[in-house]
Amino acid sequence: MSGSNRAPLRTPQAYPEHALPPGVLKLPRPAALVKAQALAFLMFEKPDLDAAATFLADFGMQAVAHDDGRLLMRGAGPAPCIYLARRGARSRYVGAAFSVDG
């Protein structure tokens, strides 16, 4: 999912202070340590990694690594991995990983 032809992620517009509900104060944001450039991959937990691999393969994804505890899948693009699943008690979204410069 990363590539030099993609525009970097943009900072969302600030919520206007005059539109804040009464009693809500705007908090100062700390300075960013790094800026995300692109989404690298998504992370999930799945109870059945074999079923997840079959489902994703039906959509054209290819297994990069598949063992008893984790599943890594890639898409048609140049990214080595766009989906990571670890064995878990239930299906759930865990998080996302982003690529950064430097």
N, CA, C and O atoms as a GROMACS GRO file, in nm:
protein
  408
    1MET      N    1   0.080  -0.119   0.000
    1MET     CA    2   0.000   0.000   0.000
    1MET      C    3   0.084   0.126   0.000
    1MET      O    4   0.032   0.235  -0.023
    2SER      N    5   0.211   0.112   0.025
    2SER     CA    6   0.295   0.231   0.023
    2SER      C    7   0.356   0.246  -0.115
    2SER      O    8   0.381   0.148  -0.185
    3GLY      N    9   0.378   0.368  -0.153
    3GLY     CA   10   0.438   0.396  -0.283
    3GLY      C   11   0.469   0.543  -0.292
    3GLY      O   12   0.407   0.625  -0.224
    4SER      N   13   0.564   0.578  -0.376
    4SER     CA   14   0.605   0.717  -0.386
    4SER      C   15   0.502   0.803  -0.458
    4SER      O   16   0.509   0.926  -0.449
    5ASN      N   17   0.407   0.742  -0.529
    5ASN     CA   18   0.309   0.821  -0.603
    5ASN      C   19   0.186   0.854  -0.519
    5ASN      O   20   0.095   0.921  -0.568
    6ARG      N   21   0.180   0.810  -0.396
    6ARG     CA   22   0.065   0.837  -0.310
    6ARG      C   23   0.089   0.966  -0.231
    6ARG      O   24   0.200   0.994  -0.187
    7ALA      N   25  -0.017   1.042  -0.214
    7ALA     CA   26  -0.008   1.163  -0.133
    7ALA      C   27  -0.004   1.124   0.014
    7ALA      O   28  -0.068   1.027   0.054
    8PRO      N   29   0.072   1.199   0.097
    8PRO     CA   30   0.076   1.166   0.240
    8PRO      C   31  -0.061   1.190   0.304
    8PRO      O   32  -0.143   1.266   0.254
    9LEU      N   33  -0.083   1.122   0.416
    9LEU     CA   34  -0.207   1.140   0.490
    9LEU      C   35  -0.214   1.285   0.537
    9LEU      O   36  -0.113   1.345   0.572
   10ARG      N   37  -0.334   1.340   0.538
   10ARG     CA   38  -0.352   1.479   0.576
   10ARG      C   39  -0.402   1.490   0.719
   10ARG      O   40  -0.473   1.403   0.768
   11THR      N   41  -0.364   1.599   0.786
   11THR     CA   42  -0.417   1.628   0.919
   11THR      C   43  -0.560   1.678   0.903
   11THR      O   44  -0.586   1.765   0.820
   12PRO      N   45  -0.653   1.624   0.981
   12PRO     CA   46  -0.792   1.670   0.968
   12PRO      C   47  -0.804   1.816   1.012
   12PRO      O   48  -0.724   1.866   1.091
   13GLN      N   49  -0.904   1.882   0.959
   13GLN     CA   50  -0.929   2.020   0.997
   13GLN      C   51  -0.968   2.026   1.145
   13GLN      O   52  -1.033   1.935   1.196
   14ALA      N   53  -0.927   2.132   1.211
   14ALA     CA   54  -0.960   2.150   1.352
   14ALA      C   55  -1.108   2.179   1.368
   14ALA      O   56  -1.168   2.248   1.285
   15TYR      N   57  -1.166   2.127   1.474
   15TYR     CA   58  -1.307   2.154   1.505
   15TYR      C   59  -1.315   2.298   1.551
   15TYR      O   60  -1.240   2.336   1.642
   16PRO      N   61  -1.402   2.381   1.493
   16PRO     CA   62  -1.406   2.523   1.531
   16PRO      C   63  -1.445   2.541   1.678
   16PRO      O   64  -1.541   2.481   1.726
   17GLU      N   65  -1.368   2.624   1.748
   17GLU     CA   66  -1.392   2.643   1.892
   17GLU      C   67  -1.530   2.700   1.921
   17GLU      O   68  -1.589   2.668   2.024
   18HIS      N   69  -1.583   2.783   1.832
   18HIS     CA   70  -1.714   2.842   1.858
   18HIS      C   71  -1.826   2.737   1.850
   18HIS      O   72  -1.936   2.762   1.898
   19ALA      N   73  -1.798   2.622   1.791
   19ALA     CA   74  -1.900   2.517   1.778
   19ALA      C   75  -1.890   2.411   1.888
   19ALA      O   76  -1.969   2.317   1.889
   20LEU      N   77  -1.795   2.426   1.979
   20LEU     CA   78  -1.783   2.328   2.088
   20LEU      C   79  -1.901   2.340   2.183
   20LEU      O   80  -1.949   2.451   2.208
   21PRO      N   81  -1.948   2.230   2.237
   21PRO     CA   82  -2.057   2.236   2.336
   21PRO      C   83  -2.011   2.311   2.460
   21PRO      O   84  -1.891   2.317   2.487
   22PRO      N   85  -2.104   2.367   2.536
   22PRO     CA   86  -2.066   2.440   2.658
   22PRO      C   87  -1.989   2.349   2.754
   22PRO      O   88  -2.025   2.233   2.774
   23GLY      N   89  -1.885   2.403   2.813
   23GLY     CA   90  -1.807   2.328   2.910
   23GLY      C   91  -1.698   2.241   2.850
   23GLY      O   92  -1.619   2.182   2.924
   24VAL      N   93  -1.692   2.232   2.718
   24VAL     CA   94  -1.588   2.152   2.653
   24VAL      C   95  -1.474   2.244   2.613
   24VAL      O   96  -1.495   2.342   2.541
   25LEU      N   97  -1.355   2.212   2.659
   25LEU     CA   98  -1.238   2.294   2.630
   25LEU      C   99  -1.150   2.224   2.528
   25LEU      O  100  -1.136   2.102   2.529
   26LYS      N  101  -1.091   2.302   2.442
   26LYS     CA  102  -0.998   2.247   2.343
   26LYS      C  103  -0.866   2.215   2.413
   26LYS      O  104  -0.810   2.299   2.484
   27LEU      N  105  -0.818   2.093   2.394
   27LEU     CA  106  -0.692   2.051   2.454
   27LEU      C  107  -0.577   2.077   2.358
   27LEU      O  108  -0.592   2.056   2.237
   28PRO      N  109  -0.464   2.122   2.409
   28PRO     CA  110  -0.348   2.141   2.321
   28PRO      C  111  -0.294   2.006   2.275
   28PRO      O  112  -0.290   1.910   2.352
   29ARG      N  113  -0.253   1.999   2.150
   29ARG     CA  114  -0.195   1.876   2.096
   29ARG      C  115  -0.044   1.883   2.109
   29ARG      O  116   0.017   1.986   2.081
   30PRO      N  117   0.017   1.773   2.152
   30PRO     CA  118   0.164   1.772   2.155
   30PRO      C  119   0.218   1.768   2.013
   30PRO      O  120   0.150   1.727   1.919
   31ALA      N  121   0.342   1.812   1.999
   31ALA     CA  122   0.405   1.809   1.866
   31ALA      C  123   0.421   1.664   1.821
   31ALA      O  124   0.454   1.577   1.900
   32ALA      N  125   0.398   1.641   1.694
   32ALA     CA  126   0.409   1.506   1.638
   32ALA      C  127   0.555   1.462   1.635
   32ALA      O  128   0.643   1.539   1.599
   33LEU      N  129   0.579   1.336   1.672
   33LEU     CA  130   0.714   1.281   1.665
   33LEU      C  131   0.749   1.243   1.522
   33LEU      O  132   0.861   1.267   1.476
   34VAL      N  133   0.652   1.184   1.451
   34VAL     CA  134   0.667   1.147   1.310
   34VAL      C  135   0.532   1.169   1.244
   34VAL      O  136   0.430   1.183   1.312
   35LYS      N  137   0.532   1.172   1.113
   35LYS     CA  138   0.407   1.187   1.040
   35LYS      C  139   0.386   1.064   0.953
   35LYS      O  140   0.472   1.027   0.873
   36ALA      N  141   0.270   1.001   0.969
   36ALA     CA  142   0.237   0.883   0.888
   36ALA      C  143   0.226   0.924   0.742
   36ALA      O  144   0.165   1.026   0.709
   37GLN      N  145   0.284   0.843   0.654
   37GLN     CA  146   0.279   0.870   0.511
   37GLN      C  147   0.175   0.785   0.440
   37GLN      O  148   0.112   0.830   0.344
   38ALA      N  149   0.156   0.662   0.488
   38ALA     CA  150   0.062   0.571   0.422
   38ALA      C  151   0.026   0.457   0.518
   38ALA      O  152   0.101   0.428   0.611
   39LEU      N  153  -0.086   0.396   0.492
   39LEU     CA  154  -0.126   0.277   0.566
   39LEU      C  155  -0.039   0.161   0.520
   39LEU      O  156  -0.029   0.136   0.400
   40ALA      N  157   0.023   0.089   0.613
   40ALA     CA  158   0.109  -0.025   0.578
   40ALA      C  159   0.029  -0.155   0.579
   40ALA      O  160   0.026  -0.226   0.479
   41PHE      N  161  -0.035  -0.187   0.692
   41PHE     CA  162  -0.117  -0.308   0.700
   41PHE      C  163  -0.214  -0.298   0.816
   41PHE      O  164  -0.199  -0.213   0.904
   42LEU      N  165  -0.314  -0.386   0.815
   42LEU     CA  166  -0.414  -0.394   0.921
   42LEU      C  167  -0.389  -0.519   1.003
   42LEU      O  168  -0.341  -0.620   0.951
   43MET      N  169  -0.421  -0.513   1.134
   43MET     CA  170  -0.398  -0.626   1.224
   43MET      C  171  -0.530  -0.673   1.284
   43MET      O  172  -0.613  -0.592   1.327
   44PHE      N  173  -0.548  -0.805   1.286
   44PHE     CA  174  -0.670  -0.865   1.338
   44PHE      C  175  -0.635  -0.985   1.426
   44PHE      O  176  -0.523  -1.036   1.422
   45GLU      N  177  -0.731  -1.028   1.506
   45GLU     CA  178  -0.726  -1.158   1.572
   45GLU      C  179  -0.838  -1.241   1.514
   45GLU      O  180  -0.949  -1.191   1.493
   46LYS      N  181  -0.811  -1.368   1.488
   46LYS     CA  182  -0.908  -1.461   1.430
   46LYS      C  183  -0.897  -1.596   1.499
   46LYS      O  184  -0.785  -1.642   1.524
   47PRO      N  185  -1.009  -1.659   1.532
   47PRO     CA  186  -1.002  -1.792   1.594
   47PRO      C  187  -0.961  -1.901   1.496
   47PRO      O  188  -0.902  -2.001   1.536
   48ASP      N  189  -0.992  -1.884   1.368
   48ASP     CA  190  -0.962  -1.985   1.266
   48ASP      C  191  -0.882  -1.920   1.154
   48ASP      O  192  -0.939  -1.859   1.063
   49LEU      N  193  -0.751  -1.933   1.160
   49LEU     CA  194  -0.665  -1.870   1.059
   49LEU      C  195  -0.679  -1.936   0.923
   49LEU      O  196  -0.663  -1.869   0.821
   50ASP      N  197  -0.708  -2.066   0.919
   50ASP     CA  198  -0.726  -2.134   0.791
   50ASP      C  199  -0.848  -2.078   0.718
   50ASP      O  200  -0.842  -2.054   0.597
   51ALA      N  201  -0.958  -2.057   0.790
   51ALA     CA  202  -1.078  -2.000   0.729
   51ALA      C  203  -1.052  -1.858   0.682
   51ALA      O  204  -1.100  -1.818   0.576
   52ALA      N  205  -0.977  -1.781   0.760
   52ALA     CA  206  -0.944  -1.644   0.721
   52ALA      C  207  -0.860  -1.643   0.594
   52ALA      O  208  -0.882  -1.562   0.504
   53ALA      N  209  -0.763  -1.734   0.585
   53ALA     CA  210  -0.678  -1.742   0.465
   53ALA      C  211  -0.760  -1.778   0.342
   53ALA      O  212  -0.739  -1.720   0.235
   54THR      N  213  -0.852  -1.872   0.356
   54THR     CA  214  -0.938  -1.911   0.244
   54THR      C  215  -1.025  -1.794   0.200
   54THR      O  216  -1.038  -1.767   0.081
   55PHE      N  217  -1.085  -1.724   0.296
   55PHE     CA  218  -1.171  -1.610   0.267
   55PHE      C  219  -1.093  -1.501   0.193
   55PHE      O  220  -1.141  -1.449   0.092
   56LEU      N  221  -0.975  -1.467   0.242
   56LEU     CA  222  -0.896  -1.361   0.179
   56LEU      C  223  -0.844  -1.403   0.043
   56LEU      O  224  -0.833  -1.319  -0.047
   57ALA      N  225  -0.811  -1.530   0.026
   57ALA     CA  226  -0.766  -1.580  -0.106
   57ALA      C  227  -0.877  -1.567  -0.209
   57ALA      O  228  -0.850  -1.545  -0.327
   58ASP      N  229  -1.002  -1.581  -0.166
   58ASP     CA  230  -1.115  -1.563  -0.258
   58ASP      C  231  -1.121  -1.421  -0.312
   58ASP      O  232  -1.180  -1.397  -0.418
   59PHE      N  233  -1.059  -1.326  -0.242
   59PHE     CA  234  -1.056  -1.187  -0.287
   59PHE      C  235  -0.923  -1.152  -0.352
   59PHE      O  236  -0.893  -1.034  -0.374
   60GLY      N  237  -0.842  -1.253  -0.382
   60GLY     CA  238  -0.718  -1.231  -0.457
   60GLY      C  239  -0.594  -1.210  -0.373
   60GLY      O  240  -0.487  -1.185  -0.428
   61MET      N  241  -0.605  -1.219  -0.242
   61MET     CA  242  -0.487  -1.203  -0.159
   61MET      C  243  -0.407  -1.333  -0.156
   61MET      O  244  -0.463  -1.442  -0.175
   62GLN      N  245  -0.276  -1.322  -0.134
   62GLN     CA  246  -0.187  -1.438  -0.132
   62GLN      C  247  -0.120  -1.449   0.004
   62GLN      O  248  -0.078  -1.348   0.062
   63ALA      N  249  -0.109  -1.571   0.055
   63ALA     CA  250  -0.044  -1.593   0.184
   63ALA      C  251   0.107  -1.573   0.171
   63ALA      O  252   0.169  -1.628   0.080
   64VAL      N  253   0.164  -1.496   0.260
   64VAL     CA  254   0.308  -1.475   0.268
   64VAL      C  255   0.366  -1.569   0.373
   64VAL      O  256   0.470  -1.632   0.352
   65ALA      N  257   0.298  -1.578   0.487
   65ALA     CA  258   0.337  -1.669   0.595
   65ALA      C  259   0.210  -1.716   0.662
   65ALA      O  260   0.118  -1.638   0.686
   66HIS      N  261   0.205  -1.845   0.693
   66HIS     CA  262   0.087  -1.902   0.756
   66HIS      C  263   0.133  -2.017   0.844
   66HIS      O  264   0.171  -2.123   0.795
   67ASP      N  265   0.129  -1.994   0.974
   67ASP     CA  266   0.162  -2.102   1.067
   67ASP      C  267   0.051  -2.112   1.171
   67ASP      O  268  -0.056  -2.056   1.152
   68ASP      N  269   0.077  -2.183   1.278
   68ASP     CA  270  -0.028  -2.208   1.377
   68ASP      C  271  -0.074  -2.082   1.449
   68ASP      O  272  -0.187  -2.077   1.497
   69GLY      N  273   0.012  -1.981   1.459
   69GLY     CA  274  -0.023  -1.864   1.537
   69GLY      C  275  -0.046  -1.735   1.462
   69GLY      O  276  -0.096  -1.639   1.520
   70ARG      N  277  -0.010  -1.730   1.334
   70ARG     CA  278  -0.026  -1.604   1.260
   70ARG      C  279  -0.045  -1.629   1.111
   70ARG      O  280  -0.010  -1.734   1.058
   71LEU      N  281  -0.101  -1.527   1.048
   71LEU     CA  282  -0.128  -1.530   0.904
   71LEU      C  283  -0.089  -1.394   0.847
   71LEU      O  284  -0.137  -1.291   0.895
   72LEU      N  285  -0.003  -1.393   0.746
   72LEU     CA  286   0.035  -1.270   0.676
   72LEU      C  287  -0.009  -1.284   0.532
   72LEU      O  288   0.021  -1.384   0.466
   73MET      N  289  -0.081  -1.184   0.481
   73MET     CA  290  -0.132  -1.186   0.344
   73MET      C  291  -0.085  -1.062   0.270
   73MET      O  292  -0.068  -0.956   0.330
   74ARG      N  293  -0.064  -1.077   0.140
   74ARG     CA  294  -0.029  -0.964   0.055
   74ARG      C  295  -0.135  -0.949  -0.053
   74ARG      O  296  -0.211  -1.042  -0.080
   75GLY      N  297  -0.139  -0.832  -0.114
   75GLY     CA  298  -0.231  -0.806  -0.223
   75GLY      C  299  -0.158  -0.808  -0.356
   75GLY      O  300  -0.050  -0.866  -0.367
   76ALA      N  301  -0.216  -0.744  -0.456
   76ALA     CA  302  -0.157  -0.742  -0.590
   76ALA      C  303  -0.049  -0.635  -0.604
   76ALA      O  304   0.028  -0.639  -0.700
   77GLY      N  305  -0.043  -0.541  -0.511
   77GLY     CA  306   0.054  -0.433  -0.519
   77GLY      C  307   0.191  -0.472  -0.469
   77GLY      O  308   0.215  -0.590  -0.441
   78PRO      N  309   0.282  -0.375  -0.458
   78PRO     CA  310   0.420  -0.404  -0.419
   78PRO      C  311   0.441  -0.427  -0.269
   78PRO      O  312   0.548  -0.473  -0.229
   79ALA      N  313   0.343  -0.397  -0.186
   79ALA     CA  314   0.360  -0.412  -0.041
   79ALA      C  315   0.377  -0.559  -0.004
   79ALA      O  316   0.301  -0.643  -0.051
   80PRO      N  317   0.476  -0.590   0.081
   80PRO     CA  318   0.499  -0.730   0.117
   80PRO      C  319   0.391  -0.790   0.206
   80PRO      O  320   0.375  -0.912   0.210
   81CYS      N  321   0.317  -0.706   0.277
   81CYS     CA  322   0.211  -0.754   0.366
   81CYS      C  323   0.109  -0.643   0.384
   81CYS      O  324   0.146  -0.529   0.412
   82ILE      N  325  -0.020  -0.674   0.368
   82ILE     CA  326  -0.125  -0.574   0.392
   82ILE      C  327  -0.224  -0.621   0.497
   82ILE      O  328  -0.313  -0.546   0.536
   83TYR      N  329  -0.210  -0.747   0.544
   83TYR     CA  330  -0.304  -0.804   0.640
   83TYR      C  331  -0.228  -0.898   0.733
   83TYR      O  332  -0.158  -0.988   0.687
   84LEU      N  333  -0.240  -0.876   0.862
   84LEU     CA  334  -0.178  -0.962   0.962
   84LEU      C  335  -0.286  -1.009   1.057
   84LEU      O  336  -0.360  -0.928   1.113
   85ALA      N  337  -0.295  -1.140   1.077
   85ALA     CA  338  -0.389  -1.196   1.174
   85ALA      C  339  -0.313  -1.287   1.268
   85ALA      O  340  -0.227  -1.365   1.227
   86ARG      N  341  -0.347  -1.276   1.395
   86ARG     CA  342  -0.294  -1.368   1.496
   86ARG      C  343  -0.411  -1.448   1.551
   86ARG      O  344  -0.525  -1.402   1.552
   87ARG      N  345  -0.382  -1.570   1.597
   87ARG     CA  346  -0.487  -1.653   1.654
   87ARG      C  347  -0.538  -1.586   1.782
   87ARG      O  348  -0.459  -1.541   1.866
   88GLY      N  349  -0.670  -1.579   1.794
   88GLY     CA  350  -0.732  -1.520   1.912
   88GLY      C  351  -0.861  -1.592   1.946
   88GLY      O  352  -0.910  -1.673   1.867
   89ALA      N  353  -0.916  -1.563   2.061
   89ALA     CA  354  -1.038  -1.629   2.107
   89ALA      C  355  -1.160  -1.590   2.023
   89ALA      O  356  -1.253  -1.669   2.007
   90ARG      N  357  -1.158  -1.467   1.969
   90ARG     CA  358  -1.271  -1.420   1.887
   90ARG      C  359  -1.218  -1.330   1.776
   90ARG      O  360  -1.105  -1.280   1.784
   91SER      N  361  -1.299  -1.311   1.674
   91SER     CA  362  -1.259  -1.221   1.565
   91SER      C  363  -1.268  -1.078   1.612
   91SER      O  364  -1.371  -1.034   1.664
   92ARG      N  365  -1.160  -1.005   1.594
   92ARG     CA  366  -1.162  -0.863   1.630
   92ARG      C  367  -1.051  -0.788   1.557
   92ARG      O  368  -0.947  -0.844   1.522
   93TYR      N  369  -1.078  -0.660   1.536
   93TYR     CA  370  -0.979  -0.569   1.479
   93TYR      C  371  -0.883  -0.529   1.590
   93TYR      O  372  -0.927  -0.495   1.700
   94VAL      N  373  -0.754  -0.533   1.564
   94VAL     CA  374  -0.654  -0.500   1.665
   94VAL      C  375  -0.596  -0.361   1.641
   94VAL      O  376  -0.578  -0.284   1.735
   95GLY      N  377  -0.565  -0.328   1.515
   95GLY     CA  378  -0.507  -0.198   1.488
   95GLY      C  379  -0.453  -0.188   1.348
   95GLY      O  380  -0.474  -0.276   1.264
   96ALA      N  381  -0.382  -0.080   1.324
   96ALA     CA  382  -0.324  -0.053   1.193
   96ALA      C  383  -0.178  -0.014   1.210
   96ALA      O  384  -0.139   0.038   1.315
   97ALA      N  385  -0.100  -0.038   1.108
   97ALA     CA  386   0.041   0.004   1.105
   97ALA      C  387   0.057   0.102   0.989
   97ALA      O  388  -0.003   0.085   0.883
   98PHE      N  389   0.139   0.202   1.011
   98PHE     CA  390   0.160   0.306   0.911
   98PHE      C  391   0.308   0.315   0.876
   98PHE      O  392   0.394   0.287   0.959
   99SER      N  393   0.337   0.354   0.754
   99SER     CA  394   0.475   0.380   0.715
   99SER      C  395   0.506   0.527   0.740
   99SER      O  396   0.420   0.614   0.725
  100VAL      N  397   0.630   0.553   0.780
  100VAL     CA  398   0.674   0.689   0.809
  100VAL      C  399   0.809   0.713   0.740
  100VAL      O  400   0.879   0.617   0.707
  101ASP      N  401   0.844   0.838   0.719
  101ASP     CA  402   0.974   0.872   0.661
  101ASP      C  403   1.078   0.882   0.771
  101ASP      O  404   1.049   0.926   0.882
  102GLY      N  405   1.198   0.842   0.737
  102GLY     CA  406   1.314   0.863   0.820
  102GLY      C  407   1.321   0.790   0.945
  102GLY      O  408   1.417   0.805   1.020
   0.00000   0.00000   0.00000
